[in-house]
Amino acid sequence: MSDRPAHVGMLRKAQQFLAWGEISKDNIKLLLKQRGKLSGDRELTDEYVREIGYKTLDELAEALYRAEVECKNLRGMKPIFRLHPPIKGYKGTVKKSYKMGGTSGPCGEAINELIKRMI
């Protein structure tokens, strides 16, 4: 997560409606491979990755993990990932914060498990 004041402020304002945390490098790779889309709803391919200046999808995932590049700045790539509801449902309730046994708000490293279940 970026520590920019604008990003933190937006997350705090919407924390009752969403979950966020620090994503792992492996989950970024998984998201790009399975849910990454180009404009026109085409799959994200190694050819596209080479066009934008990276050798492989793994190298792009590494750059995203280190915050060298943002998805919204990649020409032709959709900056969102459409995920399914999590397999076996949410842990706890979506009406409570993560600290109180629910799902919403800052989750830290636990967001990685949720992402894997949603891919």
Biopython code that builds the backbone (N, CA, C, O; Angstrom):
import numpy as np
from Bio.PDB.StructureBuilder import StructureBuilder

atoms = [
    (1, "MET", "N", (0.846, -1.184, 0.000)),
    (1, "MET", "CA", (0.000, 0.000, 0.000)),
    (1, "MET", "C", (0.877, 1.227, 0.000)),
    (1, "MET", "O", (1.894, 1.275, 0.691)),
    (2, "SER", "N", (0.490, 2.199, -0.761)),
    (2, "SER", "CA", (1.197, 3.464, -0.795)),
    (2, "SER", "C", (0.887, 4.237, 0.478)),
    (2, "SER", "O", (-0.245, 4.226, 0.962)),
    (3, "ASP", "N", (1.891, 4.904, 1.012)),
    (3, "ASP", "CA", (1.690, 5.687, 2.229)),
    (3, "ASP", "C", (1.366, 7.138, 1.925)),
    (3, "ASP", "O", (1.527, 8.004, 2.786)),
    (4, "ARG", "N", (0.910, 7.412, 0.710)),
    (4, "ARG", "CA", (0.541, 8.776, 0.364)),
    (4, "ARG", "C", (-0.668, 9.188, 1.200)),
    (4, "ARG", "O", (-1.596, 8.399, 1.378)),
    (5, "PRO", "N", (-0.663, 10.415, 1.711)),
    (5, "PRO", "CA", (-1.792, 10.868, 2.542)),
    (5, "PRO", "C", (-3.141, 10.764, 1.838)),
    (5, "PRO", "O", (-4.144, 10.452, 2.481)),
    (6, "ALA", "N", (-3.187, 11.020, 0.530)),
    (6, "ALA", "CA", (-4.457, 10.946, -0.197)),
    (6, "ALA", "C", (-4.981, 9.513, -0.222)),
    (6, "ALA", "O", (-6.179, 9.292, -0.041)),
    (7, "HIS", "N", (-4.098, 8.538, -0.443)),
    (7, "HIS", "CA", (-4.522, 7.138, -0.472)),
    (7, "HIS", "C", (-4.987, 6.681, 0.905)),
    (7, "HIS", "O", (-6.022, 6.026, 1.029)),
    (8, "VAL", "N", (-4.230, 7.021, 1.932)),
    (8, "VAL", "CA", (-4.597, 6.615, 3.295)),
    (8, "VAL", "C", (-5.926, 7.246, 3.692)),
    (8, "VAL", "O", (-6.757, 6.592, 4.322)),
    (9, "GLY", "N", (-6.131, 8.504, 3.333)),
    (9, "GLY", "CA", (-7.387, 9.181, 3.648)),
    (9, "GLY", "C", (-8.581, 8.530, 2.975)),
    (9, "GLY", "O", (-9.634, 8.369, 3.592)),
    (10, "MET", "N", (-8.422, 8.150, 1.699)),
    (10, "MET", "CA", (-9.517, 7.487, 0.984)),
    (10, "MET", "C", (-9.832, 6.131, 1.613)),
    (10, "MET", "O", (-10.999, 5.766, 1.752)),
    (11, "LEU", "N", (-8.797, 5.386, 1.993)),
    (11, "LEU", "CA", (-9.020, 4.076, 2.610)),
    (11, "LEU", "C", (-9.707, 4.216, 3.962)),
    (11, "LEU", "O", (-10.623, 3.456, 4.275)),
    (12, "ARG", "N", (-9.278, 5.164, 4.748)),
    (12, "ARG", "CA", (-9.900, 5.373, 6.060)),
    (12, "ARG", "C", (-11.377, 5.755, 5.925)),
    (12, "ARG", "O", (-12.218, 5.315, 6.709)),
    (13, "LYS", "N", (-11.674, 6.572, 4.927)),
    (13, "LYS", "CA", (-13.056, 7.014, 4.736)),
    (13, "LYS", "C", (-13.969, 5.856, 4.325)),
    (13, "LYS", "O", (-15.141, 5.828, 4.700)),
    (14, "ALA", "N", (-13.433, 4.893, 3.551)),
    (14, "ALA", "CA", (-14.233, 3.787, 3.034)),
    (14, "ALA", "C", (-13.975, 2.474, 3.766)),
    (14, "ALA", "O", (-14.367, 1.417, 3.273)),
    (15, "GLN", "N", (-13.334, 2.512, 4.915)),
    (15, "GLN", "CA", (-12.907, 1.277, 5.580)),
    (15, "GLN", "C", (-14.050, 0.366, 6.004)),
    (15, "GLN", "O", (-13.824, -0.826, 6.209)),
    (16, "GLN", "N", (-15.250, 0.872, 6.142)),
    (16, "GLN", "CA", (-16.378, 0.015, 6.501)),
    (16, "GLN", "C", (-16.861, -0.822, 5.328)),
    (16, "GLN", "O", (-17.608, -1.782, 5.517)),
    (17, "PHE", "N", (-16.439, -0.466, 4.116)),
    (17, "PHE", "CA", (-16.958, -1.112, 2.920)),
    (17, "PHE", "C", (-15.940, -1.956, 2.178)),
    (17, "PHE", "O", (-16.304, -2.637, 1.220)),
    (18, "LEU", "N", (-14.693, -1.937, 2.577)),
    (18, "LEU", "CA", (-13.661, -2.680, 1.865)),
    (18, "LEU", "C", (-12.599, -3.197, 2.812)),
    (18, "LEU", "O", (-12.504, -2.778, 3.966)),
    (19, "ALA", "N", (-11.800, -4.123, 2.293)),
    (19, "ALA", "CA", (-10.678, -4.691, 3.048)),
    (19, "ALA", "C", (-9.405, -4.388, 2.276)),
    (19, "ALA", "O", (-9.393, -4.454, 1.047)),
    (20, "TRP", "N", (-8.336, -4.056, 2.987)),
    (20, "TRP", "CA", (-7.074, -3.796, 2.316)),
    (20, "TRP", "C", (-5.910, -4.231, 3.202)),
    (20, "TRP", "O", (-6.052, -4.422, 4.409)),
    (21, "GLY", "N", (-4.757, -4.380, 2.556)),
    (21, "GLY", "CA", (-3.560, -4.782, 3.279)),
    (21, "GLY", "C", (-2.373, -4.850, 2.340)),
    (21, "GLY", "O", (-2.458, -4.436, 1.184)),
    (22, "GLU", "N", (-1.275, -5.370, 2.840)),
    (22, "GLU", "CA", (-0.042, -5.486, 2.069)),
    (22, "GLU", "C", (-0.069, -6.776, 1.250)),
    (22, "GLU", "O", (-0.095, -7.871, 1.811)),
    (23, "ILE", "N", (-0.062, -6.643, -0.069)),
    (23, "ILE", "CA", (-0.110, -7.806, -0.950)),
    (23, "ILE", "C", (1.296, -8.377, -1.116)),
    (23, "ILE", "O", (2.282, -7.640, -1.102)),
    (24, "SER", "N", (1.376, -9.676, -1.271)),
    (24, "SER", "CA", (2.666, -10.332, -1.480)),
    (24, "SER", "C", (3.018, -10.338, -2.968)),
    (24, "SER", "O", (2.148, -10.178, -3.824)),
    (25, "LYS", "N", (4.289, -10.522, -3.256)),
    (25, "LYS", "CA", (4.761, -10.569, -4.638)),
    (25, "LYS", "C", (4.129, -11.735, -5.387)),
    (25, "LYS", "O", (3.787, -11.603, -6.562)),
    (26, "ASP", "N", (3.971, -12.876, -4.720)),
    (26, "ASP", "CA", (3.356, -14.048, -5.349)),
    (26, "ASP", "C", (1.911, -13.781, -5.746)),
    (26, "ASP", "O", (1.468, -14.228, -6.805)),
    (27, "ASN", "N", (1.171, -13.060, -4.911)),
    (27, "ASN", "CA", (-0.217, -12.752, -5.248)),
    (27, "ASN", "C", (-0.315, -11.766, -6.402)),
    (27, "ASN", "O", (-1.260, -11.830, -7.188)),
    (28, "ILE", "N", (0.645, -10.856, -6.518)),
    (28, "ILE", "CA", (0.648, -9.943, -7.659)),
    (28, "ILE", "C", (0.842, -10.742, -8.942)),
    (28, "ILE", "O", (0.155, -10.503, -9.935)),
    (29, "LYS", "N", (1.778, -11.690, -8.924)),
    (29, "LYS", "CA", (2.003, -12.535, -10.098)),
    (29, "LYS", "C", (0.747, -13.325, -10.444)),
    (29, "LYS", "O", (0.365, -13.417, -11.611)),
    (30, "LEU", "N", (0.107, -13.892, -9.426)),
    (30, "LEU", "CA", (-1.101, -14.675, -9.635)),
    (30, "LEU", "C", (-2.229, -13.816, -10.212)),
    (30, "LEU", "O", (-2.935, -14.250, -11.123)),
    (31, "LEU", "N", (-2.401, -12.605, -9.687)),
    (31, "LEU", "CA", (-3.430, -11.703, -10.199)),
    (31, "LEU", "C", (-3.172, -11.337, -11.658)),
    (31, "LEU", "O", (-4.092, -11.335, -12.476)),
    (32, "LEU", "N", (-1.930, -11.030, -11.976)),
    (32, "LEU", "CA", (-1.610, -10.663, -13.360)),
    (32, "LEU", "C", (-1.854, -11.823, -14.310)),
    (32, "LEU", "O", (-2.413, -11.634, -15.390)),
    (33, "LYS", "N", (-1.439, -13.024, -13.918)),
    (33, "LYS", "CA", (-1.572, -14.181, -14.807)),
    (33, "LYS", "C", (-3.022, -14.607, -14.993)),
    (33, "LYS", "O", (-3.436, -14.938, -16.103)),
    (34, "GLN", "N", (-3.793, -14.599, -13.909)),
    (34, "GLN", "CA", (-5.144, -15.141, -14.000)),
    (34, "GLN", "C", (-6.230, -14.099, -14.208)),
    (34, "GLN", "O", (-7.274, -14.410, -14.783)),
    (35, "ARG", "N", (-6.013, -12.882, -13.759)),
    (35, "ARG", "CA", (-7.068, -11.860, -13.839)),
    (35, "ARG", "C", (-6.654, -10.591, -14.575)),
    (35, "ARG", "O", (-7.474, -9.684, -14.725)),
    (36, "GLY", "N", (-5.411, -10.496, -15.039)),
    (36, "GLY", "CA", (-4.962, -9.317, -15.768)),
    (36, "GLY", "C", (-5.613, -9.245, -17.140)),
    (36, "GLY", "O", (-5.621, -10.231, -17.878)),
    (37, "LYS", "N", (-6.154, -8.096, -17.481)),
    (37, "LYS", "CA", (-6.840, -7.910, -18.763)),
    (37, "LYS", "C", (-6.310, -6.670, -19.472)),
    (37, "LYS", "O", (-5.916, -5.687, -18.845)),
    (38, "LEU", "N", (-6.315, -6.750, -20.798)),
    (38, "LEU", "CA", (-5.994, -5.612, -21.647)),
    (38, "LEU", "C", (-7.294, -5.008, -22.148)),
    (38, "LEU", "O", (-8.359, -5.609, -22.005)),
    (39, "SER", "N", (-7.211, -3.823, -22.734)),
    (39, "SER", "CA", (-8.421, -3.229, -23.288)),
    (39, "SER", "C", (-8.983, -4.160, -24.362)),
    (39, "SER", "O", (-8.229, -4.836, -25.062)),
    (40, "GLY", "N", (-10.278, -4.191, -24.484)),
    (40, "GLY", "CA", (-10.935, -5.138, -25.391)),
    (40, "GLY", "C", (-11.148, -6.484, -24.737)),
    (40, "GLY", "O", (-11.488, -7.455, -25.414)),
    (41, "ASP", "N", (-10.953, -6.561, -23.430)),
    (41, "ASP", "CA", (-11.126, -7.780, -22.638)),
    (41, "ASP", "C", (-10.236, -8.928, -23.116)),
    (41, "ASP", "O", (-10.637, -10.092, -23.086)),
    (42, "ARG", "N", (-9.016, -8.583, -23.561)),
    (42, "ARG", "CA", (-8.049, -9.601, -23.982)),
    (42, "ARG", "C", (-7.177, -9.985, -22.797)),
    (42, "ARG", "O", (-6.989, -9.201, -21.867)),
    (43, "GLU", "N", (-6.649, -11.197, -22.844)),
    (43, "GLU", "CA", (-5.772, -11.699, -21.781)),
    (43, "GLU", "C", (-4.441, -10.959, -21.778)),
    (43, "GLU", "O", (-3.963, -10.522, -22.825)),
    (44, "LEU", "N", (-3.852, -10.823, -20.611)),
    (44, "LEU", "CA", (-2.523, -10.244, -20.455)),
    (44, "LEU", "C", (-1.495, -11.282, -20.886)),
    (44, "LEU", "O", (-1.461, -12.382, -20.336)),
    (45, "THR", "N", (-0.653, -10.943, -21.868)),
    (45, "THR", "CA", (0.278, -11.914, -22.430)),
    (45, "THR", "C", (1.715, -11.435, -22.289)),
    (45, "THR", "O", (1.965, -10.267, -21.993)),
    (46, "ASP", "N", (2.662, -12.354, -22.505)),
    (46, "ASP", "CA", (4.076, -12.004, -22.469)),
    (46, "ASP", "C", (4.438, -11.050, -23.602)),
    (46, "ASP", "O", (5.343, -10.230, -23.444)),
    (47, "GLU", "N", (3.749, -11.139, -24.746)),
    (47, "GLU", "CA", (4.016, -10.237, -25.856)),
    (47, "GLU", "C", (3.717, -8.792, -25.458)),
    (47, "GLU", "O", (4.492, -7.885, -25.759)),
    (48, "TYR", "N", (2.592, -8.587, -24.781)),
    (48, "TYR", "CA", (2.243, -7.252, -24.314)),
    (48, "TYR", "C", (3.272, -6.758, -23.312)),
    (48, "TYR", "O", (3.678, -5.597, -23.358)),
    (49, "VAL", "N", (3.694, -7.628, -22.410)),
    (49, "VAL", "CA", (4.666, -7.242, -21.387)),
    (49, "VAL", "C", (5.966, -6.796, -22.046)),
    (49, "VAL", "O", (6.590, -5.834, -21.597)),
    (50, "ARG", "N", (6.380, -7.489, -23.108)),
    (50, "ARG", "CA", (7.596, -7.093, -23.832)),
    (50, "ARG", "C", (7.404, -5.739, -24.520)),
    (50, "ARG", "O", (8.346, -4.952, -24.607)),
    (51, "GLU", "N", (6.196, -5.465, -25.007)),
    (51, "GLU", "CA", (5.915, -4.183, -25.665)),
    (51, "GLU", "C", (6.074, -3.007, -24.713)),
    (51, "GLU", "O", (6.516, -1.933, -25.122)),
    (52, "ILE", "N", (5.720, -3.198, -23.454)),
    (52, "ILE", "CA", (5.801, -2.087, -22.502)),
    (52, "ILE", "C", (7.153, -2.007, -21.799)),
    (52, "ILE", "O", (7.355, -1.148, -20.941)),
    (53, "GLY", "N", (8.082, -2.900, -22.159)),
    (53, "GLY", "CA", (9.442, -2.761, -21.669)),
    (53, "GLY", "C", (9.895, -3.728, -20.595)),
    (53, "GLY", "O", (10.926, -3.494, -19.965)),
    (54, "TYR", "N", (9.168, -4.799, -20.366)),
    (54, "TYR", "CA", (9.569, -5.807, -19.383)),
    (54, "TYR", "C", (9.794, -7.126, -20.111)),
    (54, "TYR", "O", (9.166, -7.393, -21.135)),
    (55, "LYS", "N", (10.692, -7.947, -19.578)),
    (55, "LYS", "CA", (11.014, -9.208, -20.244)),
    (55, "LYS", "C", (9.933, -10.263, -20.043)),
    (55, "LYS", "O", (9.552, -10.958, -20.985)),
    (56, "THR", "N", (9.440, -10.377, -18.812)),
    (56, "THR", "CA", (8.437, -11.393, -18.495)),
    (56, "THR", "C", (7.358, -10.806, -17.603)),
    (56, "THR", "O", (7.479, -9.685, -17.110)),
    (57, "LEU", "N", (6.315, -11.571, -17.409)),
    (57, "LEU", "CA", (5.242, -11.187, -16.503)),
    (57, "LEU", "C", (5.749, -11.121, -15.068)),
    (57, "LEU", "O", (5.295, -10.293, -14.278)),
    (58, "ASP", "N", (6.690, -11.996, -14.739)),
    (58, "ASP", "CA", (7.270, -11.982, -13.396)),
    (58, "ASP", "C", (8.046, -10.691, -13.126)),
    (58, "ASP", "O", (8.025, -10.170, -12.011)),
    (59, "GLU", "N", (8.721, -10.187, -14.142)),
    (59, "GLU", "CA", (9.465, -8.934, -13.994)),
    (59, "GLU", "C", (8.510, -7.762, -13.796)),
    (59, "GLU", "O", (8.792, -6.855, -13.012)),
    (60, "LEU", "N", (7.388, -7.776, -14.500)),
    (60, "LEU", "CA", (6.366, -6.745, -14.319)),
    (60, "LEU", "C", (5.786, -6.826, -12.908)),
    (60, "LEU", "O", (5.576, -5.800, -12.262)),
    (61, "ALA", "N", (5.527, -8.039, -12.433)),
    (61, "ALA", "CA", (4.999, -8.218, -11.077)),
    (61, "ALA", "C", (5.987, -7.681, -10.041)),
    (61, "ALA", "O", (5.581, -7.066, -9.055)),
    (62, "GLU", "N", (7.270, -7.910, -10.261)),
    (62, "GLU", "CA", (8.306, -7.400, -9.356)),
    (62, "GLU", "C", (8.301, -5.873, -9.346)),
    (62, "GLU", "O", (8.420, -5.264, -8.282)),
    (63, "ALA", "N", (8.165, -5.248, -10.512)),
    (63, "ALA", "CA", (8.126, -3.788, -10.598)),
    (63, "ALA", "C", (6.890, -3.229, -9.891)),
    (63, "ALA", "O", (6.967, -2.201, -9.218)),
    (64, "LEU", "N", (5.760, -3.902, -10.042)),
    (64, "LEU", "CA", (4.547, -3.471, -9.335)),
    (64, "LEU", "C", (4.702, -3.632, -7.833)),
    (64, "LEU", "O", (4.247, -2.779, -7.071)),
    (65, "TYR", "N", (5.333, -4.708, -7.397)),
    (65, "TYR", "CA", (5.535, -4.962, -5.971)),
    (65, "TYR", "C", (6.418, -3.886, -5.346)),
    (65, "TYR", "O", (6.160, -3.440, -4.228)),
    (66, "ARG", "N", (7.449, -3.476, -6.059)),
    (66, "ARG", "CA", (8.370, -2.458, -5.547)),
    (66, "ARG", "C", (7.853, -1.043, -5.793)),
    (66, "ARG", "O", (8.538, -0.074, -5.467)),
    (67, "ALA", "N", (6.650, -0.910, -6.366)),
    (67, "ALA", "CA", (5.990, 0.373, -6.643)),
    (67, "ALA", "C", (6.794, 1.227, -7.610)),
    (67, "ALA", "O", (6.781, 2.454, -7.509)),
    (68, "GLU", "N", (7.500, 0.590, -8.555)),
    (68, "GLU", "CA", (8.211, 1.328, -9.591)),
    (68, "GLU", "C", (7.253, 1.783, -10.682)),
    (68, "GLU", "O", (7.519, 2.758, -11.385)),
    (69, "VAL", "N", (6.147, 1.080, -10.820)),
    (69, "VAL", "CA", (5.139, 1.394, -11.818)),
    (69, "VAL", "C", (3.762, 1.097, -11.211)),
    (69, "VAL", "O", (3.635, 0.253, -10.323)),
    (70, "GLU", "N", (2.739, 1.797, -11.700)),
    (70, "GLU", "CA", (1.371, 1.562, -11.245)),
    (70, "GLU", "C", (0.554, 1.021, -12.405)),
    (70, "GLU", "O", (0.816, 1.349, -13.563)),
    (71, "CYS", "N", (-0.431, 0.196, -12.099)),
    (71, "CYS", "CA", (-1.274, -0.402, -13.148)),
    (71, "CYS", "C", (-1.951, 0.661, -13.994)),
    (71, "CYS", "O", (-2.092, 0.486, -15.205)),
    (72, "LYS", "N", (-2.366, 1.742, -13.390)),
    (72, "LYS", "CA", (-3.079, 2.773, -14.143)),
    (72, "LYS", "C", (-2.187, 3.463, -15.170)),
    (72, "LYS", "O", (-2.691, 4.084, -16.106)),
    (73, "ASN", "N", (-0.871, 3.363, -15.008)),
    (73, "ASN", "CA", (0.058, 3.997, -15.948)),
    (73, "ASN", "C", (0.518, 3.069, -17.060)),
    (73, "ASN", "O", (1.259, 3.500, -17.944)),
    (74, "LEU", "N", (0.103, 1.813, -17.043)),
    (74, "LEU", "CA", (0.494, 0.865, -18.083)),
    (74, "LEU", "C", (-0.482, 0.993, -19.252)),
    (74, "LEU", "O", (-1.670, 0.704, -19.110)),
    (75, "ARG", "N", (0.015, 1.418, -20.385)),
    (75, "ARG", "CA", (-0.795, 1.667, -21.570)),
    (75, "ARG", "C", (-1.492, 0.380, -22.027)),
    (75, "ARG", "O", (-0.840, -0.640, -22.254)),
    (76, "GLY", "N", (-2.796, 0.439, -22.156)),
    (76, "GLY", "CA", (-3.555, -0.686, -22.681)),
    (76, "GLY", "C", (-3.997, -1.712, -21.649)),
    (76, "GLY", "O", (-4.802, -2.586, -21.969)),
    (77, "MET", "N", (-3.495, -1.633, -20.422)),
    (77, "MET", "CA", (-3.870, -2.604, -19.392)),
    (77, "MET", "C", (-4.959, -2.019, -18.500)),
    (77, "MET", "O", (-4.871, -0.867, -18.076)),
    (78, "LYS", "N", (-5.974, -2.809, -18.221)),
    (78, "LYS", "CA", (-7.031, -2.359, -17.322)),
    (78, "LYS", "C", (-6.481, -2.310, -15.892)),
    (78, "LYS", "O", (-5.843, -3.269, -15.458)),
    (79, "PRO", "N", (-6.707, -1.229, -15.155)),
    (79, "PRO", "CA", (-6.132, -1.088, -13.819)),
    (79, "PRO", "C", (-6.924, -1.785, -12.713)),
    (79, "PRO", "O", (-6.634, -1.595, -11.532)),
    (80, "ILE", "N", (-7.917, -2.588, -13.083)),
    (80, "ILE", "CA", (-8.715, -3.288, -12.076)),
    (80, "ILE", "C", (-8.667, -4.789, -12.335)),
    (80, "ILE", "O", (-8.398, -5.231, -13.451)),
    (81, "PHE", "N", (-8.928, -5.554, -11.301)),
    (81, "PHE", "CA", (-8.982, -7.009, -11.399)),
    (81, "PHE", "C", (-10.351, -7.444, -10.888)),
    (81, "PHE", "O", (-10.699, -7.180, -9.737)),
    (82, "ARG", "N", (-11.115, -8.099, -11.729)),
    (82, "ARG", "CA", (-12.443, -8.563, -11.330)),
    (82, "ARG", "C", (-12.295, -9.909, -10.644)),
    (82, "ARG", "O", (-11.872, -10.890, -11.255)),
    (83, "LEU", "N", (-12.646, -9.942, -9.382)),
    (83, "LEU", "CA", (-12.481, -11.151, -8.583)),
    (83, "LEU", "C", (-13.839, -11.754, -8.245)),
    (83, "LEU", "O", (-14.858, -11.064, -8.215)),
    (84, "HIS", "N", (-13.826, -13.054, -7.992)),
    (84, "HIS", "CA", (-15.017, -13.761, -7.547)),
    (84, "HIS", "C", (-15.188, -13.549, -6.041)),
    (84, "HIS", "O", (-14.242, -13.147, -5.364)),
    (85, "PRO", "N", (-16.375, -13.812, -5.517)),
    (85, "PRO", "CA", (-16.506, -13.864, -4.057)),
    (85, "PRO", "C", (-15.598, -14.968, -3.517)),
    (85, "PRO", "O", (-15.339, -15.945, -4.221)),
    (86, "PRO", "N", (-15.116, -14.834, -2.294)),
    (86, "PRO", "CA", (-14.162, -15.826, -1.785)),
    (86, "PRO", "C", (-14.768, -17.214, -1.622)),
    (86, "PRO", "O", (-15.913, -17.364, -1.197)),
    (87, "ILE", "N", (-13.976, -18.226, -1.970)),
    (87, "ILE", "CA", (-14.379, -19.619, -1.760)),
    (87, "ILE", "C", (-14.531, -19.856, -0.268)),
    (87, "ILE", "O", (-13.693, -19.416, 0.519)),
    (88, "LYS", "N", (-15.580, -20.539, 0.124)),
    (88, "LYS", "CA", (-15.930, -20.804, 1.522)),
    (88, "LYS", "C", (-16.318, -19.537, 2.282)),
    (88, "LYS", "O", (-16.311, -19.522, 3.513)),
    (89, "GLY", "N", (-16.655, -18.480, 1.551)),
    (89, "GLY", "CA", (-17.182, -17.265, 2.153)),
    (89, "GLY", "C", (-16.154, -16.429, 2.888)),
    (89, "GLY", "O", (-14.964, -16.744, 2.915)),
    (90, "TYR", "N", (-16.645, -15.362, 3.478)),
    (90, "TYR", "CA", (-15.798, -14.471, 4.260)),
    (90, "TYR", "C", (-15.622, -15.040, 5.657)),
    (90, "TYR", "O", (-16.527, -15.685, 6.186)),
    (91, "LYS", "N", (-14.481, -14.810, 6.248)),
    (91, "LYS", "CA", (-14.253, -15.216, 7.641)),
    (91, "LYS", "C", (-14.929, -14.178, 8.523)),
    (91, "LYS", "O", (-14.632, -12.989, 8.410)),
    (92, "GLY", "N", (-15.806, -14.591, 9.374)),
    (92, "GLY", "CA", (-16.526, -13.641, 10.213)),
    (92, "GLY", "C", (-17.625, -12.956, 9.430)),
    (92, "GLY", "O", (-18.270, -13.566, 8.576)),
    (93, "THR", "N", (-17.833, -11.690, 9.723)),
    (93, "THR", "CA", (-18.892, -10.924, 9.079)),
    (93, "THR", "C", (-18.290, -9.754, 8.312)),
    (93, "THR", "O", (-17.197, -9.290, 8.639)),
    (94, "VAL", "N", (-18.989, -9.283, 7.306)),
    (94, "VAL", "CA", (-18.507, -8.135, 6.538)),
    (94, "VAL", "C", (-18.915, -6.826, 7.204)),
    (94, "VAL", "O", (-18.517, -5.752, 6.753)),
    (95, "LYS", "N", (-19.703, -6.905, 8.270)),
    (95, "LYS", "CA", (-20.172, -5.702, 8.952)),
    (95, "LYS", "C", (-19.238, -5.241, 10.059)),
    (95, "LYS", "O", (-19.382, -4.128, 10.565)),
    (96, "LYS", "N", (-18.281, -6.082, 10.441)),
    (96, "LYS", "CA", (-17.329, -5.715, 11.491)),
    (96, "LYS", "C", (-15.940, -5.540, 10.906)),
    (96, "LYS", "O", (-15.621, -6.079, 9.846)),
    (97, "SER", "N", (-15.128, -4.786, 11.606)),
    (97, "SER", "CA", (-13.752, -4.599, 11.150)),
    (97, "SER", "C", (-12.941, -5.868, 11.389)),
    (97, "SER", "O", (-13.344, -6.739, 12.160)),
    (98, "TYR", "N", (-11.805, -5.962, 10.726)),
    (98, "TYR", "CA", (-10.937, -7.135, 10.844)),
    (98, "TYR", "C", (-10.486, -7.329, 12.297)),
    (98, "TYR", "O", (-10.391, -8.459, 12.774)),
    (99, "LYS", "N", (-10.216, -6.245, 12.982)),
    (99, "LYS", "CA", (-9.754, -6.325, 14.376)),
    (99, "LYS", "C", (-10.824, -6.879, 15.313)),
    (99, "LYS", "O", (-10.509, -7.436, 16.365)),
    (100, "MET", "N", (-12.087, -6.723, 14.927)),
    (100, "MET", "CA", (-13.194, -7.196, 15.763)),
    (100, "MET", "C", (-13.734, -8.542, 15.292)),
    (100, "MET", "O", (-14.818, -8.952, 15.707)),
    (101, "GLY", "N", (-12.987, -9.236, 14.425)),
    (101, "GLY", "CA", (-13.404, -10.550, 13.974)),
    (101, "GLY", "C", (-14.150, -10.561, 12.651)),
    (101, "GLY", "O", (-14.664, -11.600, 12.237)),
    (102, "GLY", "N", (-14.214, -9.428, 11.991)),
    (102, "GLY", "CA", (-14.902, -9.336, 10.712)),
    (102, "GLY", "C", (-13.934, -9.362, 9.542)),
    (102, "GLY", "O", (-12.860, -9.958, 9.626)),
    (103, "THR", "N", (-14.317, -8.716, 8.454)),
    (103, "THR", "CA", (-13.520, -8.744, 7.232)),
    (103, "THR", "C", (-13.077, -7.362, 6.780)),
    (103, "THR", "O", (-12.022, -7.244, 6.158)),
    (104, "SER", "N", (-13.829, -6.324, 7.062)),
    (104, "SER", "CA", (-13.539, -5.010, 6.494)),
    (104, "SER", "C", (-12.409, -4.293, 7.221)),
    (104, "SER", "O", (-12.026, -4.655, 8.334)),
    (105, "GLY", "N", (-11.888, -3.267, 6.558)),
    (105, "GLY", "CA", (-10.832, -2.446, 7.139)),
    (105, "GLY", "C", (-9.441, -2.984, 6.858)),
    (105, "GLY", "O", (-9.269, -3.875, 6.026)),
    (106, "PRO", "N", (-8.442, -2.439, 7.559)),
    (106, "PRO", "CA", (-7.060, -2.871, 7.325)),
    (106, "PRO", "C", (-6.816, -4.294, 7.831)),
    (106, "PRO", "O", (-7.032, -4.587, 9.007)),
    (107, "CYS", "N", (-6.363, -5.175, 6.933)),
    (107, "CYS", "CA", (-6.156, -6.587, 7.266)),
    (107, "CYS", "C", (-4.688, -6.969, 7.372)),
    (107, "CYS", "O", (-4.370, -8.040, 7.889)),
    (108, "GLY", "N", (-3.792, -6.124, 6.899)),
    (108, "GLY", "CA", (-2.376, -6.457, 6.912)),
    (108, "GLY", "C", (-2.071, -7.609, 5.976)),
    (108, "GLY", "O", (-2.523, -7.611, 4.830)),
    (109, "GLU", "N", (-1.312, -8.591, 6.446)),
    (109, "GLU", "CA", (-0.912, -9.741, 5.631)),
    (109, "GLU", "C", (-2.064, -10.710, 5.359)),
    (109, "GLU", "O", (-1.976, -11.520, 4.436)),
    (110, "ALA", "N", (-3.131, -10.644, 6.135)),
    (110, "ALA", "CA", (-4.268, -11.560, 5.955)),
    (110, "ALA", "C", (-4.996, -11.324, 4.635)),
    (110, "ALA", "O", (-5.779, -12.169, 4.201)),
    (111, "ILE", "N", (-4.746, -10.186, 3.996)),
    (111, "ILE", "CA", (-5.394, -9.912, 2.709)),
    (111, "ILE", "C", (-4.941, -10.909, 1.658)),
    (111, "ILE", "O", (-5.683, -11.185, 0.717)),
    (112, "ASN", "N", (-3.739, -11.455, 1.796)),
    (112, "ASN", "CA", (-3.218, -12.408, 0.812)),
    (112, "ASN", "C", (-4.043, -13.683, 0.768)),
    (112, "ASN", "O", (-4.292, -14.221, -0.312)),
    (113, "GLU", "N", (-4.468, -14.168, 1.914)),
    (113, "GLU", "CA", (-5.324, -15.365, 1.952)),
    (113, "GLU", "C", (-6.666, -15.076, 1.287)),
    (113, "GLU", "O", (-7.185, -15.908, 0.544)),
    (114, "LEU", "N", (-7.223, -13.906, 1.551)),
    (114, "LEU", "CA", (-8.504, -13.523, 0.959)),
    (114, "LEU", "C", (-8.379, -13.409, -0.561)),
    (114, "LEU", "O", (-9.267, -13.859, -1.286)),
    (115, "ILE", "N", (-7.309, -12.825, -1.043)),
    (115, "ILE", "CA", (-7.107, -12.686, -2.480)),
    (115, "ILE", "C", (-7.006, -14.043, -3.154)),
    (115, "ILE", "O", (-7.594, -14.253, -4.215)),
    (116, "LYS", "N", (-6.259, -14.976, -2.543)),
    (116, "LYS", "CA", (-6.121, -16.306, -3.124)),
    (116, "LYS", "C", (-7.460, -17.005, -3.225)),
    (116, "LYS", "O", (-7.719, -17.715, -4.197)),
    (117, "ARG", "N", (-8.321, -16.810, -2.224)),
    (117, "ARG", "CA", (-9.627, -17.445, -2.270)),
    (117, "ARG", "C", (-10.567, -16.773, -3.263)),
    (117, "ARG", "O", (-11.565, -17.369, -3.667)),
    (118, "MET", "N", (-10.258, -15.529, -3.663)),
    (118, "MET", "CA", (-11.107, -14.812, -4.610)),
    (118, "MET", "C", (-10.677, -14.975, -6.057)),
    (118, "MET", "O", (-11.457, -14.682, -6.963)),
    (119, "ILE", "N", (-9.461, -15.434, -6.296)),
    (119, "ILE", "CA", (-8.994, -15.635, -7.667)),
    (119, "ILE", "C", (-9.590, -16.894, -8.177)),
    (119, "ILE", "O", (-9.340, -17.277, -9.321)),
]
sb = StructureBuilder()
sb.init_structure("model")
sb.init_model(0)
sb.init_chain("A")
sb.init_seg("    ")
for serial, (resi, resn, name, xyz) in enumerate(atoms, 1):
    if name == "N":
        sb.init_residue(resn, " ", resi, " ")
    sb.init_atom(name, np.array(xyz, "f"), 0.0, 1.0, " ", f" {name:<3s}", serial, name[0])
structure = sb.get_structure()
